Amino acid sequence: MFEGGLAQFESFPCVAEERAPYFPAPRLLDRVRIAIRTRHLRPRTEEAYVFWIRRFILFHRKRHPADMSAPEVTAFLSSLAVDGHVAASTQNQALCALLFLYRHVLGTELPWLDDLVRAKRPARLPVVLTCEEVAAVLQHVHGVKSLAAALLYGSGLRLLECLRLRVKDVDFARNEIIVRAGKGDRDRRTMLPVALKDALERYVETVRRQHQRDLVADAGWVALPHALDRKYPNAGREWGWQWVFPATRIYVDAESGQRRRHHLHESVLQRAVREAVLRAGIPKHAGCHTFRHSFATHLLEDGYDIRTIQELLGHRDVRTTMVYTHVLNRGGRGVTSPVDRLLATGRLLPGSSRALGRDRLRPNSAPVPRGSRTIPRKIQGLQTSTSSTQAGTRPQFPRRERQ
């Protein structure tokens, strides 16, 4: 069929075979990051999961997780609780990171995880400030940080929800704030306090003039969520996308080369609020999130229903909001102390009310020697009158004699 056989093909010059480019397999932690970003999890989640997976590998002397199984995972989690004395929430976070590693990265089904006992997170009551304490703290916060702290309390915002506000999400006409991509990647509406409206408008106008100066200096860009910078190439310089609380410095983005402004860093407001709490002389362990607890608590005290507060806070389950109902009990679950009843009815022993109200209390004082002042510890007798058997009366104790 072919004349000359294979000889005719031998006359053609030899062509080098083209090979496909070589791409090395991604490393384990890179595979973890790819799996997290594919599922659109939060950047804080990626940071926490990578941290715990790296710590798990170092705990077992850099053994690959594919070569380890249930005993190694259990030993790591037990070491966190026994040796590290971590909280239950921290132990559960490490467990979730390892679950994600084995299920979604290594593709290993671990049936033993069905019987794994998770650490039970104890119920904690939130720290709540009174209205007077909130006013005292806000008086010691100055500048832009005072306006941000007032929004935390007046709108019930989380720290990053406040600092990540954009100009387009503040509606001065409707007196409301739209929180975008809050906890759980959910949007919600909350109130804009009328008392802060004028101050916020003046501050936003100052930010607008700063943005105009940045545009003249070939800057004025901000980071956009997801891939909006490719869909709308010039949206990063528009006024509506600018941060309400921009940072003071301009940085150059490594990928795009744009001169951008980030929002105010959370540590700036955290330090300012903590210093204000200390200057106000408040002994409570209060921080930025305490304003959110106080916001919900004071609304409940004013008589607003639990469903309205749930929507303002953005809670998915109303049981999360129900934790703030402890304030309705007015302390101690609304029970009147017996000593308050005695003070009200004047039934304390002679001299006891004077001692409670007038005598100076000396903490950490030296104990009184037994031989100097002997205090009788036994009641010699119980004298009851005939009227003591009636309802609402109490037995009369004998009068103590001084020795």
C-alpha positions as CSV (number, residue, x, y, z in Angstrom):
1,M,0.0,0.0,0.0
2,F,2.8,2.4,0.9
3,E,5.6,2.4,-1.6
4,G,9.0,2.3,-0.1
5,G,7.7,1.1,3.2
6,L,9.0,2.9,6.3
7,A,11.9,4.4,4.4
8,Q,9.9,7.4,3.3
9,F,9.1,8.3,6.9
10,E,12.8,8.1,7.9
11,S,13.6,10.9,5.5
12,F,11.5,13.5,7.4
13,P,13.4,15.5,10.2
14,C,12.9,14.3,13.7
15,V,10.4,16.5,15.7
16,A,10.8,16.7,19.5
17,E,7.8,15.4,21.4
18,E,5.9,18.1,23.2
19,R,5.4,17.3,26.9
20,A,2.7,18.7,29.1
21,P,3.9,21.2,31.7
22,Y,4.7,19.8,35.1
23,F,2.6,21.1,38.0
24,P,3.7,19.8,41.4
25,A,1.0,18.4,43.6
26,P,-0.2,21.0,46.2
27,R,1.0,20.6,49.7
28,L,-1.4,19.5,52.5
29,L,-2.1,22.9,53.9
30,D,-2.6,24.3,50.4
31,R,-5.1,21.6,49.8
32,V,-6.9,22.6,53.0
33,R,-7.0,26.2,51.9
34,I,-8.4,25.2,48.5
35,A,-11.1,23.1,50.1
36,I,-12.1,25.9,52.5
37,R,-12.3,28.5,49.8
38,T,-14.2,26.2,47.5
39,R,-16.9,26.1,50.1
40,H,-16.8,29.8,50.6
41,L,-16.0,29.7,54.3
42,R,-14.9,32.8,56.2
43,P,-11.2,33.9,56.2
44,R,-11.2,33.6,60.0
45,T,-12.3,30.0,59.6
46,E,-9.5,29.3,57.2
47,E,-7.0,30.8,59.6
48,A,-8.2,28.8,62.6
49,Y,-8.4,25.5,60.7
50,V,-4.9,25.8,59.2
51,F,-3.6,26.7,62.7
52,W,-5.0,23.6,64.4
53,I,-4.0,21.3,61.6
54,R,-0.5,22.5,61.7
55,R,-0.4,22.2,65.5
56,F,-1.8,18.6,65.2
57,I,1.0,17.7,62.8
58,L,3.7,19.2,65.1
59,F,2.2,17.5,68.1
60,H,2.9,14.1,66.5
61,R,6.4,15.1,65.4
62,K,5.5,16.0,61.8
63,R,3.8,12.8,60.9
64,H,1.5,13.0,57.9
65,P,-2.2,13.0,58.9
66,A,-2.9,10.2,56.4
67,D,-0.7,7.9,58.5
68,M,-2.6,8.7,61.7
69,S,-6.1,7.7,62.9
70,A,-8.3,7.7,65.9
71,P,-5.7,7.2,68.7
72,E,-3.6,10.2,67.5
73,V,-6.6,12.5,67.2
74,T,-7.9,11.5,70.6
75,A,-4.4,12.0,72.2
76,F,-4.2,15.5,70.7
77,L,-7.6,16.6,71.9
78,S,-7.0,15.1,75.3
79,S,-3.7,16.9,75.6
80,L,-5.4,20.2,74.8
81,A,-7.8,19.7,77.8
82,V,-5.4,18.1,80.3
83,D,-2.1,19.8,79.6
84,G,-3.2,23.0,77.8
85,H,-6.2,23.6,80.1
86,V,-8.1,25.1,77.1
87,A,-11.8,25.9,77.2
88,A,-14.4,23.6,75.8
89,S,-15.0,25.9,72.8
90,T,-11.3,25.8,71.9
91,Q,-11.3,22.0,72.1
92,N,-14.4,21.8,69.8
93,Q,-12.8,24.2,67.3
94,A,-9.7,22.0,67.1
95,L,-12.0,19.0,66.6
96,C,-13.9,20.7,63.8
97,A,-10.6,21.5,62.1
98,L,-9.5,17.8,62.2
99,L,-13.0,16.7,61.0
100,F,-12.7,19.0,58.0
101,L,-9.2,17.7,57.3
102,Y,-10.1,14.0,57.2
103,R,-13.5,14.3,55.6
104,H,-13.0,17.0,52.9
105,V,-9.3,16.9,52.2
106,L,-8.1,13.4,52.8
107,G,-11.4,11.8,51.9
108,T,-11.3,9.4,54.8
109,E,-14.5,8.2,56.5
110,L,-13.9,7.8,60.2
111,P,-16.8,5.8,61.8
112,W,-15.3,6.3,65.2
113,L,-16.2,9.9,65.1
114,D,-19.8,9.0,65.6
115,D,-19.1,7.8,69.1
116,L,-16.7,10.7,69.9
117,V,-17.6,12.6,73.1
118,R,-17.4,16.3,72.5
119,A,-16.6,18.7,75.2
120,K,-19.7,20.3,76.5
121,R,-19.6,24.1,76.4
122,P,-20.8,25.5,79.7
123,A,-23.5,28.1,79.9
124,R,-22.1,31.6,80.6
125,L,-24.0,34.8,81.3
126,P,-22.9,37.8,79.3
127,V,-21.3,40.8,80.9
128,V,-23.7,43.7,80.9
129,L,-23.1,47.4,81.7
130,T,-25.7,49.7,83.2
131,C,-26.7,52.9,81.4
132,E,-24.5,54.9,83.8
133,E,-21.5,52.6,83.2
134,V,-22.0,52.9,79.4
135,A,-22.0,56.7,79.6
136,A,-18.9,56.6,81.8
137,V,-17.0,54.5,79.3
138,L,-18.1,56.6,76.3
139,Q,-16.9,59.7,78.0
140,H,-13.4,58.3,78.1
141,V,-13.3,57.4,74.4
142,H,-12.3,60.3,72.1
143,G,-12.2,61.0,68.4
144,V,-13.5,58.7,65.7
145,K,-13.3,55.8,68.1
146,S,-16.0,57.4,70.3
147,L,-18.4,57.5,67.4
148,A,-17.7,53.8,66.5
149,A,-18.1,52.8,70.2
150,A,-21.4,54.6,70.3
151,L,-22.6,52.7,67.2
152,L,-21.7,49.4,68.9
153,Y,-24.0,50.3,71.8
154,G,-26.7,52.2,69.9
155,S,-27.1,49.7,67.0
156,G,-26.1,46.4,68.6
157,L,-23.3,45.9,66.0
158,R,-20.5,43.4,66.4
159,L,-17.0,44.9,66.2
160,L,-16.1,44.0,62.6
161,E,-19.7,44.7,61.5
162,C,-19.2,48.3,62.6
163,L,-15.7,48.7,61.1
164,R,-16.7,47.2,57.8
165,L,-19.6,49.5,57.2
166,R,-19.6,51.1,53.8
167,V,-21.1,54.4,52.9
168,K,-23.9,52.9,50.8
169,D,-25.1,50.8,53.7
170,V,-25.9,53.8,56.0
171,D,-29.3,55.2,55.2
172,F,-29.7,58.5,56.8
173,A,-33.2,59.1,55.4
174,R,-34.7,55.9,56.9
175,N,-32.5,56.0,60.0
176,E,-31.2,52.4,59.5
177,I,-28.0,50.5,58.9
178,I,-27.7,47.5,56.6
179,V,-25.2,45.0,57.8
180,R,-23.7,43.1,54.9
181,A,-22.3,39.5,55.2
182,G,-22.6,39.4,59.0
183,K,-22.0,36.3,61.1
184,G,-23.1,33.3,59.1
185,D,-22.9,35.4,55.9
186,R,-26.3,36.9,56.5
187,D,-27.6,40.4,55.9
188,R,-29.8,42.3,58.3
189,R,-31.2,45.7,59.1
190,T,-30.7,47.5,62.4
191,M,-31.4,51.0,63.7
192,L,-29.4,54.2,63.2
193,P,-29.6,56.1,66.5
194,V,-31.1,59.5,66.0
195,A,-28.7,61.0,68.6
196,L,-25.7,59.9,66.4
197,K,-27.2,60.9,63.1
198,D,-25.8,64.5,62.9
199,A,-22.4,63.5,64.2
200,L,-22.2,60.6,61.8
201,E,-23.2,62.8,58.8
202,R,-20.5,65.3,59.6
203,Y,-18.0,62.6,60.0
204,V,-19.0,61.0,56.7
205,E,-18.6,64.3,55.0
206,T,-15.0,64.5,56.3
207,V,-14.4,61.0,54.9
208,R,-15.7,62.2,51.6
209,R,-13.3,65.1,51.4
210,Q,-10.5,62.7,52.2
211,H,-11.6,60.4,49.4
212,Q,-11.5,63.3,47.0
213,R,-7.9,64.0,48.0
214,D,-7.0,60.3,47.5
215,L,-8.5,60.4,44.0
216,V,-6.4,63.3,43.1
217,A,-3.3,61.5,44.4
218,D,-4.1,58.4,42.1
219,A,-5.4,56.4,45.1
220,G,-8.9,56.0,46.5
221,W,-9.3,52.3,45.9
222,V,-10.9,49.9,48.4
223,A,-11.2,46.1,48.4
224,L,-14.4,44.7,47.0
225,P,-16.0,41.4,48.1
226,H,-15.6,38.3,46.0
227,A,-15.0,39.0,42.2
228,L,-16.8,42.4,42.0
229,D,-13.5,44.1,41.0
230,R,-13.6,42.1,37.7
231,K,-17.3,42.6,37.1
232,Y,-17.2,46.3,37.9
233,P,-13.5,47.4,37.3
234,N,-14.1,51.0,38.6
235,A,-16.4,50.3,41.5
236,G,-13.4,50.3,43.9
237,R,-13.1,54.0,43.5
238,E,-16.7,54.9,43.8
239,W,-17.9,56.8,46.8
240,G,-20.6,54.3,47.8
241,W,-18.1,51.5,48.3
242,Q,-15.8,53.5,50.6
243,W,-15.4,52.5,54.3
244,V,-17.2,54.6,56.8
245,F,-14.3,54.2,59.2
246,P,-11.2,54.2,56.9
247,A,-7.7,53.6,58.1
248,T,-5.2,56.5,58.3
249,R,-2.6,55.0,56.0
250,I,-2.6,54.0,52.3
251,Y,-1.2,50.6,51.2
252,V,-0.4,49.1,47.8
253,D,-2.2,45.9,46.9
254,A,0.3,43.2,45.9
255,E,-1.9,41.7,43.2
256,S,-3.5,44.7,41.5
257,G,-1.0,47.4,42.4
258,Q,-3.8,49.7,43.5
259,R,-3.3,52.2,46.2
260,R,-6.0,51.3,48.7
261,R,-7.3,52.2,52.2
262,H,-8.3,49.4,54.6
263,H,-10.9,50.0,57.2
264,L,-9.9,50.9,60.8
265,H,-8.2,47.9,62.4
266,E,-10.2,46.3,65.2
267,S,-7.3,46.4,67.7
268,V,-7.5,50.2,67.6
269,L,-11.0,50.3,68.9
270,Q,-10.4,47.4,71.3
271,R,-7.6,49.1,73.0
272,A,-9.5,52.4,73.3
273,V,-12.5,50.7,74.9
274,R,-10.4,48.7,77.3
275,E,-8.5,51.8,78.4
276,A,-11.8,53.7,78.8
277,V,-13.2,50.9,81.1
278,L,-10.1,51.1,83.3
279,R,-10.2,54.9,83.5
280,A,-13.9,54.8,84.4
281,G,-13.1,52.6,87.3
282,I,-15.5,49.8,86.3
283,P,-14.4,46.4,87.7
284,K,-16.3,44.4,85.1
285,H,-14.3,42.6,82.3
286,A,-15.9,44.7,79.6
287,G,-14.9,45.1,76.0
288,C,-16.4,46.0,72.6
289,H,-18.8,43.1,72.5
290,T,-20.1,44.2,75.9
291,F,-21.9,47.1,74.2
292,R,-23.9,44.6,72.1
293,H,-24.9,42.7,75.3
294,S,-25.9,45.9,76.9
295,F,-27.9,47.0,73.9
296,A,-30.0,43.8,74.0
297,T,-30.4,43.9,77.7
298,H,-31.5,47.5,77.9
299,L,-34.1,46.9,75.1
300,L,-35.6,44.1,77.1
301,E,-35.7,46.3,80.2
302,D,-37.6,48.9,78.1
303,G,-40.3,46.3,77.3
304,Y,-39.4,45.4,73.7
305,D,-40.4,41.9,72.6
306,I,-37.8,39.2,72.1
307,R,-38.5,38.7,68.4
308,T,-37.8,42.3,67.6
309,I,-34.5,42.1,69.5
310,Q,-33.6,38.8,67.7
311,E,-34.0,40.5,64.3
312,L,-31.9,43.5,65.3
313,L,-29.1,41.3,66.6
314,G,-29.3,38.9,63.7
315,H,-29.6,35.7,65.7
316,R,-30.7,32.6,63.8
317,D,-32.3,31.0,66.8
318,V,-34.4,32.8,69.4
319,R,-32.7,30.7,72.1
320,T,-29.6,32.7,71.6
321,T,-31.5,35.9,72.3
322,M,-33.2,34.4,75.4
323,V,-29.9,34.5,77.3
324,Y,-30.5,38.3,77.8
325,T,-33.8,37.7,79.6
326,H,-31.9,37.0,82.8
327,V,-31.9,40.8,83.5
328,L,-35.7,40.7,83.7
329,N,-35.3,38.9,87.0
330,R,-33.7,42.0,88.5
331,G,-30.8,40.0,89.9
332,G,-31.0,36.8,91.9
333,R,-34.0,35.7,89.8
334,G,-36.3,38.2,91.5
335,V,-36.0,36.7,94.9
336,T,-36.0,39.0,97.9
337,S,-33.2,38.3,100.3
338,P,-34.2,37.4,103.9
339,V,-31.9,40.1,105.3
340,D,-33.7,42.7,103.2
341,R,-36.9,41.6,104.8
342,L,-35.4,41.8,108.3
343,L,-34.2,45.4,107.6
344,A,-37.6,46.4,106.3
345,T,-39.5,45.0,109.3
346,G,-36.9,46.0,111.9
347,R,-36.6,42.4,113.3
348,L,-32.8,42.3,113.4
349,L,-31.2,41.7,116.8
350,P,-30.4,44.8,118.8
351,G,-27.3,46.5,117.4
352,S,-27.3,44.4,114.2
353,S,-28.8,47.1,112.0
354,R,-26.4,49.7,113.4
355,A,-23.5,47.4,112.7
356,L,-24.6,46.7,109.1
357,G,-25.2,50.4,108.4
358,R,-22.6,52.3,110.4
359,D,-19.7,50.2,111.5
360,R,-16.6,50.2,109.3
361,L,-15.7,46.9,107.7
362,R,-12.1,46.0,107.7
363,P,-11.2,43.4,105.1
364,N,-8.2,41.1,105.7
365,S,-8.0,42.1,109.3
366,A,-6.2,40.0,111.9
367,P,-8.3,37.5,113.8
368,V,-9.3,38.4,117.4
369,P,-7.7,36.1,120.0
370,R,-10.0,33.7,121.7
371,G,-9.1,34.8,125.2
372,S,-9.6,38.5,124.7
373,R,-13.3,38.6,123.6
374,T,-15.3,35.5,124.0
375,I,-18.4,35.5,121.8
376,P,-21.1,33.0,122.8
377,R,-21.9,30.7,119.9
378,K,-24.8,28.8,121.4
379,I,-28.2,30.2,122.0
380,Q,-29.2,29.4,125.6
381,G,-32.8,29.2,125.0
382,L,-35.5,29.9,122.6
383,Q,-38.2,32.2,124.0
384,T,-41.4,32.1,122.1
385,S,-44.5,34.1,122.9
386,T,-48.0,32.8,122.4
387,S,-48.4,35.1,119.4
388,S,-45.4,33.5,117.6
389,T,-47.5,30.6,116.4
390,Q,-49.6,32.9,114.3
391,A,-48.9,33.3,110.6
392,G,-46.3,35.8,109.6
393,T,-44.6,35.9,113.0
394,R,-41.1,34.7,113.9
395,P,-39.7,33.3,117.2
396,Q,-38.1,35.9,119.5
397,F,-34.4,35.2,120.1
398,P,-32.9,36.0,123.5
399,R,-30.8,39.1,123.9
400,R,-27.1,38.5,123.9
401,E,-25.2,39.6,127.0
402,R,-21.9,41.2,126.8
403,Q,-19.0,39.5,128.6
